[in-house]
Amino acid sequence: MDVAVAVARSCRLATPKPRAEIWLRSADPADPPVIDPEYLSDTNHITVDMVMQTPGRPDEDTRGRFSHGGWAIPGNDQVMGQALAERLGKPRGGLLLGRRSYEDMLASWNAQGGPYKGALNAASKYVASTRPATRLDWPNSTLLHGDIPAAVADLKQNSGGDLVIMGSGRLIRPLPDGLIDECLLMIHPVVLGSGQRLFDHDDHVAKLRLVGSTATTTGVILATYQPA
C-alpha cells in the first residue's frame, strides 16, 4: 500500500492554509480570545509496515501480546533530535494527546529525568479521554472528553498556539477531514509484521504532497506530508 495514501487514511488532512500568526493567550479573562485557527500537526515514529505501537520501551504498550517494544531506539540520532526539538520546543502552543500516550509519556520522562522532562511539564497538554473522570496527574493539563472531534476543532480555534499530536493512535484515527494540517512521519527501516498501525483499513482516500524529506544517519526517513 502506498505510504502517502495510508497516512492520509489516518490523518484526514485539512485543506492547505497559511500558518496563522501565533499569539500567547493572556491569563487575564478580560483580554479578547484568540480567534484565528491554529496549526495542528501529527508527529509519529512508524515502521515500514506502518506499525506505531511501543516505539520507546519494551514495556511501553504490550496490548495484543506485542513483544517488539523499543524498536525505534536504534534510530535515534542528532538529526532526529533536532527535528523533534523544532516541533516541540516552541514556547507557545501545546501537545494534544490520547490518555494512554499522556500517562505513559509523562510518567516515563518524570521518572527518568533528562532533557524533555522540564519541557513536557511546562507545555500545555490537552488530553482526550472517553471518561470524564479521568485524572490528569501532571501540570498544565486539560481534559477533553465527550465529542472529541468537536473539542479538537474548538481547541484549534482557541488554544493560542500550534498543537502537536504525538503517538495517540486512538485519538488520531476518528478525527474527520479538516483537523490535522500536517504529518511528520519518522519512518524506521524495520518491518515488524504485527502491532497497532497508524491507519485504519477503510475506503477513505486523501492525496498528499511531500513537503520535506531528510534521511538521518541511522537510515530513518523524516517525511513531512501536507494536503495535495
PyMOL commands that set and color helices and strands:
alter all, ss='L'
color gray80, all
select helices_A, chain A and resi 3-11+63-65+73-75+78-88+99-112+115-122+148-158+169-172
alter helices_A, ss='H'
color red, helices_A
select strands_A, chain A and resi 40-47+94-98+124-128+141-144+163-166+182-188+208-215+221-227
alter strands_A, ss='S'
color yellow, strands_A
deselect
rebuild
show_as cartoon
